Each structure stands twice: as C-alpha cells, then as structure tokens.
C-alpha cells in the first residue's frame, strides 16, 4: 500500500509534524505514525478529513492504493471462489458414490442420510452459483481466467456469454450420465 507514503508527502508539503496532523484528524500521533509506516490504514472519516486538510481529492489521496485495493479484493474473491468450488467438487464426487452403498447397507436410514447430504450439497452449489454471478463467470474459460486473476477481452467475453446456456445443459447431462454409470457399476459390485 502507498497510502502511508502519500500521507507523509502531503504532511511534509504542509510543513506539519505528525503531532499536528494527529491533532487536526483527532487521532494520536502513534496512529499517524502507523498510517505512515503502513502498519494500519486510516478509516474513511480520517481519509475524508485528510483530503480536506491537504486540499486534495480523496482519489488523489488514495490514488496509488486503488489499484492495490482492487488486486486485494480480486485475490480475496478468487480465494473464496476456489475454496467453495473445491468443497462443492468433493461433495459432488461423494454424492455420486455414496447413495447406493448407503441404501444397500443401511436401508431407509441410509437414504435419509443421503437426502440430508444432498440438501447440504445443494446449499453449497447455490453459494458457488452466487459467487459465479457476483464475479460474472459462468463458462469454463471465464472461470479459468478468473482463478488466474485475468480478464477476457471484450470479444472473448461476448463469445463466452453465448456459450453459457449450452454449457449448463451439457454439464447437467454429463453429470447425470456419470451418476448413472457409477450407480450401475456399484450395483454390479455390491448387487
């Protein structure tokens, strides 16, 4: 972050010491020192006040940090998406494998356990879909670009949006076929 460096530059340009800036922003001198050494970040009230005191726009005050903040927000979104999509992937695989053994070995209790598991997996899948909508990613190419911290150009984005309905249908058909195949295999093994 560059906010600390920017605050120090603007404070020095005014000829103020840390104590005077602290007094004008209603914080302690240690707080100003923490800002300038990037140990903490000023709250919005302090940023607005410094913007007025230094006679610069808020954008100019935090200009260098906007890019950094966007990167941090984007990397946080990527981490969250990866975590929840991995959880869903594991739940999906388990959800395909466990229904037959649960029903075969535990009867109605096993089926009840699977139904509860299915609702949990469904909740996770809805959350992953919300993350996809929030980040405007649906197709495989969009998801890969997003998780790599990249963006598609305008033409690629248009082409991918056109693929969205078809990929969802193919994914549903493929998932159903995979589940049926595993069910038949488990029937032969345990049946």
JOVENCOR-V541162 format. One record per run of one state. SS is the DSSP state (a for helix, b for strand, c for the rest). FROM is the first residue (numbers start at 1). LEN is the number of residues. If there is no record, write none. Layout:
BEGIN
ss from len
SS FROM LEN
SS FROM LEN
END
This chain:
BEGIN
ss from len
c 1 2
a 3 12
c 15 3
a 18 8
c 26 3
a 29 8
c 37 7
a 44 10
c 54 4
a 58 77
c 135 5
a 140 8
c 148 6
a 154 37
c 191 1
END
